């Protein structure tokens, strides 16, 4: 009996690829370059499953005109799935899964890293030292913003948002405000002495730092726009480890460049790997290349979680992380 044929859209951790190869007939993307629409359309007809990543564009164009695909499963490597047209996939009977839980700690670690780097101007300082431009300690050099005891607003209080709150409150004594689309249980808020507010308009003016942990997709595109950035405290900081499209990057660059905000820390970008040039022109915006889950432990755990979902779906069982 032939083994199910599976396409992996990018290179995965070696241990996960080895496990896949033991069980399936795997097509590896040995060049590790993004696949285009034509490649995904072909894979729908030639493979039993596709394992995409959060940066693979599988929108309407991938599914249009297809009526009876061979593919039965899209086992996504990552939590976010706004890059997949889940309605089109469901119409074709294709199961879509994601990999929650396993990357919460490391993504929250990166969010806290960005917050600290932006507040303490660490990116600017590191570039100065490497360039040989540091002239020594002086009282007014690269003076930043204190983090301990400040107010942090968290937009989206799921697993990652809660881990961010835990680090900020218990590690840095920060006051936590939460904006979430649904009511958060009192005991969850109580774990970090957090308070939920009704809207971004209520959250923004109270916070020294705002960290985004909400879903992406059309519904949240430019959720943080010029009007909402204008509500933030003068000198406040925006941190984004959610999805790039959540922030109007041109408006953010304008607000930081004009000195209305203290800076920003970004791990995700709208249209990545392309980055809005105006963001790069702001020395007090810290930019990282989508490193939120980039630890060996987490990337392997994400892969094995995708394998669990893949095996269940192909065996006719309910995948633990089905999203469509």
C-alpha positions as CSV (number, residue, x, y, z in Angstrom):
1,X,0.0,0.0,0.0
2,X,1.5,3.4,-1.0
3,X,2.2,5.9,1.6
4,X,0.3,9.3,1.7
5,X,2.1,11.9,-0.4
6,X,3.0,15.1,1.6
7,X,4.5,18.4,0.6
8,X,6.4,20.5,3.1
9,X,6.5,24.1,1.9
10,X,9.8,25.1,3.6
11,X,12.6,23.3,5.4
12,X,11.6,22.1,8.9
13,X,13.8,21.0,11.8
14,X,15.8,17.9,11.0
15,X,14.2,15.8,13.6
16,X,10.7,16.6,12.3
17,X,11.6,16.0,8.7
18,X,13.1,12.6,9.6
19,X,9.9,11.6,11.4
20,X,7.8,12.7,8.4
21,X,10.0,10.7,6.0
22,X,9.6,7.6,8.0
23,X,5.8,7.6,7.6
24,X,5.0,9.5,4.4
25,X,6.2,10.0,0.9
26,X,7.5,13.5,1.4
27,X,8.3,16.2,-1.1
28,X,10.9,18.5,0.5
29,X,11.5,22.1,-0.6
30,X,15.2,21.7,-0.7
31,X,15.9,25.2,-1.8
32,X,13.9,26.6,1.1
33,X,12.4,29.4,-0.9
34,X,8.7,30.5,-0.8
35,X,6.4,28.6,-3.2
36,X,4.2,30.5,-5.5
37,X,0.5,30.2,-6.3
38,X,1.1,27.8,-9.2
39,X,3.2,25.4,-7.0
40,X,0.4,25.3,-4.4
41,X,-2.3,24.7,-7.0
42,X,-0.3,21.8,-8.4
43,X,0.3,20.4,-5.0
44,X,-3.5,20.4,-4.3
45,X,-3.8,18.0,-7.2
46,X,-0.8,15.8,-6.6
47,X,-0.4,15.5,-2.8
48,X,-2.6,14.1,0.0
49,X,-1.5,16.9,2.3
50,X,0.3,20.2,2.3
51,X,2.2,21.5,5.3
52,X,2.5,25.3,4.9
53,X,4.0,27.9,7.2
54,X,2.5,31.2,8.4
55,X,4.2,33.1,5.6
56,X,2.9,31.0,2.8
57,X,0.2,32.8,0.8
58,X,-2.7,30.4,0.3
59,X,-5.4,32.8,-0.5
60,X,-8.3,32.6,-2.9
61,X,-6.1,32.4,-6.0
62,X,-4.7,29.0,-4.8
63,X,-8.2,27.5,-4.7
64,X,-10.2,29.2,-7.4
65,X,-11.5,26.9,-10.1
66,X,-10.4,23.7,-8.3
67,X,-13.2,21.2,-7.8
68,X,-11.8,17.9,-6.7
69,X,-8.4,18.2,-5.1
70,X,-6.4,15.2,-4.0
71,X,-5.2,17.2,-1.0
72,X,-7.2,16.5,2.2
73,X,-5.2,18.3,4.8
74,X,-3.4,21.6,5.3
75,X,-1.4,21.1,8.5
76,X,-0.2,24.6,9.1
77,X,3.1,25.1,10.9
78,X,2.3,28.0,13.2
79,X,-0.6,29.4,15.2
80,X,-1.8,32.1,12.8
81,X,-3.8,30.9,9.8
82,X,-5.0,34.1,8.2
83,X,-2.7,33.4,5.2
84,X,-5.0,30.5,4.3
85,X,-8.4,31.0,2.7
86,X,-10.1,28.6,5.2
87,X,-13.5,29.1,3.6
88,X,-12.3,27.9,0.2
89,X,-10.5,25.0,1.8
90,X,-13.6,23.9,3.7
91,X,-15.6,24.2,0.6
92,X,-13.3,21.6,-1.0
93,X,-13.4,19.4,2.0
94,X,-9.9,20.2,3.1
95,X,-9.1,20.1,6.8
96,X,-7.0,23.0,8.2
97,X,-5.1,22.8,11.4
98,X,-2.6,24.9,13.3
99,X,0.0,24.5,16.2
100,X,-1.1,26.4,19.3
101,X,0.3,26.2,22.8
102,X,3.8,25.2,22.0
103,X,5.2,28.6,21.0
104,X,3.6,30.8,23.7
105,X,6.6,31.0,26.0
106,X,9.1,31.8,23.3
107,X,6.9,34.3,21.5
108,X,6.3,36.1,24.8
109,X,10.1,36.1,25.5
110,X,10.6,37.9,22.1
111,X,7.9,40.4,22.9
112,X,9.6,41.2,26.2
113,X,12.9,41.3,24.5
114,X,11.6,43.9,22.0
115,X,10.0,45.9,24.8
116,X,13.3,46.1,26.7
117,X,15.4,46.8,23.6
118,X,13.1,49.6,22.5
119,X,12.8,51.2,26.0
120,X,16.5,51.0,26.7
121,X,17.7,51.9,23.2
122,X,19.6,48.6,23.0
123,X,19.5,48.4,19.2
124,X,20.9,51.9,18.8
125,X,23.7,51.1,21.3
126,X,24.7,47.9,19.7
127,X,24.9,49.5,16.3
128,X,27.0,52.3,17.7
129,X,29.5,49.9,19.4
130,X,29.8,47.7,16.3
131,X,30.4,50.8,14.1
132,X,33.3,51.9,16.4
133,X,31.5,55.1,17.1
134,X,31.2,54.7,20.9
135,X,33.2,57.4,22.7
136,X,32.7,56.2,26.2
137,X,30.2,56.6,29.1
138,X,28.6,59.9,29.7
139,X,25.5,61.0,31.7
140,X,23.4,62.0,28.7
141,X,24.3,59.1,26.3
142,X,21.4,57.0,24.9
143,X,19.1,57.7,27.8
144,X,16.1,55.5,27.6
145,X,12.9,54.7,29.4
146,X,12.5,52.8,32.7
147,X,10.4,49.6,32.4
148,X,9.9,48.5,35.9
149,X,6.6,49.7,37.4
150,X,5.2,51.1,34.2
151,X,1.8,50.3,32.6
152,X,1.6,47.6,29.9
153,X,-1.4,47.3,27.7
154,X,-2.0,43.9,26.1
155,X,-4.2,43.6,23.0
156,X,-5.4,40.0,22.7
157,X,-5.3,38.0,25.9
158,X,-4.9,34.4,24.7
159,X,-2.0,32.1,25.6
160,X,0.8,34.4,24.4
161,X,-0.8,37.5,25.8
162,X,-1.1,35.9,29.2
163,X,2.5,34.8,29.1
164,X,3.6,38.3,28.3
165,X,1.5,39.6,31.2
166,X,3.1,37.1,33.5
167,X,6.7,38.2,32.5
168,X,5.9,41.8,32.7
169,X,4.0,41.8,36.0
170,X,5.9,39.3,38.0
171,X,9.3,40.1,36.5
172,X,9.1,43.8,36.2
173,X,6.3,44.9,38.5
174,X,4.3,46.3,35.6
175,X,0.6,47.2,35.8
176,X,-1.4,45.2,33.2
177,X,-4.3,46.4,31.2
178,X,-6.1,44.0,28.8
179,X,-8.2,44.6,25.7
180,X,-9.7,41.4,24.4
181,X,-12.6,40.7,22.0
182,X,-14.4,38.5,24.7
183,X,-14.6,38.7,28.5
184,X,-11.5,37.3,30.3
185,X,-12.2,35.1,33.3
186,X,-11.6,36.9,36.6
187,X,-9.1,34.2,37.8
188,X,-7.1,34.7,34.6
189,X,-6.9,38.4,35.1
190,X,-6.2,37.9,38.7
191,X,-3.1,35.9,38.0
192,X,-1.3,39.1,37.0
193,X,-3.6,41.6,38.8
194,X,-4.8,42.7,35.3
195,X,-7.8,44.8,34.5
196,X,-9.8,44.4,31.3
197,X,-10.9,47.5,29.4
198,X,-13.7,47.7,26.7
199,X,-11.8,49.1,23.8
200,X,-8.5,50.1,22.3
201,X,-9.6,53.7,22.7
202,X,-9.8,53.1,26.4
203,X,-6.5,51.2,26.5
204,X,-4.1,53.3,24.5
205,X,-4.1,56.6,26.6
206,X,-3.3,54.7,29.8
207,X,-0.3,52.7,28.7
208,X,3.4,53.3,28.6
209,X,3.8,50.2,26.4
210,X,1.3,48.4,24.2
211,X,2.0,44.9,23.1
212,X,-0.1,43.2,20.3
213,X,-1.0,39.5,20.6
214,X,-4.2,39.4,18.6
215,X,-5.0,37.4,15.4
216,X,-4.3,38.8,12.0
217,X,-6.5,38.6,8.9
218,X,-8.8,41.0,7.2
219,X,-10.8,41.7,10.4
220,X,-7.8,43.1,12.2
221,X,-6.0,44.7,9.3
222,X,-4.6,48.1,10.5
223,X,-6.3,47.6,13.8
224,X,-3.6,50.0,15.1
225,X,-4.0,52.9,12.8
226,X,-3.1,56.6,12.8
227,X,-6.1,57.5,14.9
228,X,-5.3,54.9,17.6
229,X,-1.6,55.7,17.6
230,X,-2.5,59.3,18.3
231,X,-4.3,58.2,21.5
232,X,-1.1,56.7,22.9
233,X,0.8,58.6,25.6
234,X,3.6,60.8,24.3
235,X,6.8,58.8,24.4
236,X,4.9,55.4,24.7
237,X,6.1,52.3,22.8
238,X,4.3,49.8,20.5
239,X,5.4,46.1,20.4
240,X,4.1,43.8,17.7
241,X,4.7,40.0,17.7
242,X,1.2,39.2,16.3
243,X,0.9,39.7,12.6
244,X,2.3,42.5,10.4
245,X,-1.0,43.5,9.0
246,X,-2.4,44.5,12.4
247,X,-0.4,47.7,12.3
248,X,-0.5,50.6,9.8
249,X,3.3,50.7,9.4
250,X,3.3,54.0,7.5
251,X,1.3,55.6,10.4
252,X,3.6,54.1,12.9
253,X,6.8,55.3,11.2
254,X,5.3,58.8,11.0
255,X,4.3,58.8,14.7
256,X,7.8,57.6,15.8
257,X,9.7,59.8,13.3
258,X,7.8,62.8,14.5
259,X,8.7,62.1,18.1
260,X,5.1,61.5,19.3
261,X,6.0,57.9,20.3
262,X,9.1,56.8,22.1
263,X,9.7,54.0,19.7
264,X,8.5,50.5,18.7
265,X,9.6,46.9,18.6
266,X,8.6,44.8,15.7
267,X,9.1,41.1,14.9
268,X,6.5,40.9,12.1
269,X,5.8,43.0,9.1
270,X,3.0,43.6,6.6
271,X,4.3,42.0,3.4
272,X,7.4,40.4,5.0
273,X,10.2,39.8,4.1
274,X,9.8,43.2,2.6
275,X,9.9,45.9,5.3
276,X,8.5,49.4,5.1
277,X,11.5,51.6,4.4
278,X,10.3,54.4,6.7
279,X,10.4,51.9,9.6
280,X,14.1,51.3,8.9
281,X,14.7,55.0,8.9
282,X,13.7,55.3,12.5
283,X,16.7,54.4,14.8
284,X,14.4,53.9,17.8
285,X,12.3,51.2,16.1
286,X,13.8,47.8,16.9
287,X,13.3,45.3,14.0
288,X,13.7,41.5,14.2
289,X,13.2,38.9,11.4
290,X,10.2,37.1,12.7
291,X,12.0,35.3,15.5
292,X,9.1,34.8,17.9
293,X,9.2,31.0,17.9
294,X,12.8,30.6,16.8
295,X,14.2,28.3,19.4
296,X,15.2,24.7,18.7
297,X,12.8,23.4,21.3
298,X,9.8,25.4,20.0
299,X,10.4,24.9,16.3
300,X,10.6,21.1,16.9
301,X,7.5,21.1,19.1
302,X,5.6,23.0,16.4
303,X,6.6,20.5,13.8
304,X,5.6,17.5,15.9
305,X,2.3,19.2,16.7
306,X,1.7,19.5,13.0
307,X,2.5,15.9,12.6
308,X,-0.1,14.9,15.2
309,X,-2.7,16.9,13.3
310,X,-1.6,15.4,10.0
311,X,-1.8,11.8,11.2
312,X,-5.2,12.3,12.8
313,X,-6.7,13.9,9.7
314,X,-5.3,11.3,7.2
315,X,-6.5,8.5,9.5
316,X,-10.0,9.9,9.6
317,X,-9.8,11.0,13.2
318,X,-10.5,14.5,14.6
319,X,-7.3,16.5,14.6
320,X,-6.7,18.1,18.0
321,X,-6.0,21.6,16.5
322,X,-8.6,21.8,13.7
323,X,-9.4,25.4,12.7
324,X,-11.4,24.7,9.6
